[in-house]
Amino acid sequence: MINMKINDLLTLELDTALELCRSTGWRVEVEFTSPPRGEMTGRYRVLRGRELPGSIVMLTVAKDVPGKEV
């Protein structure tokens, strides 16, 4: 994915997103948030990606909530 865009990372599992970012040379920072009502189960998924100065990508992630697929 040489021409990958930040939006390509949305809904990916965190480990996969990190691997893709690093393969394109992007440095990554991760911020964690909670889903509504604080349900914390499953794996982390990317909810938002923002480009920061210096080729840094900030990924906002939260754990999956079973039964709340997009």
Buried (B, 14 or more C-beta within 10 A) or exposed (E): EEEEEBEBBBEBBBEEBBEBBEEEEBEBEBEEEEBEEEBEEBEBBBBBBEEEEEEEBBBBBBBBBEEEEE
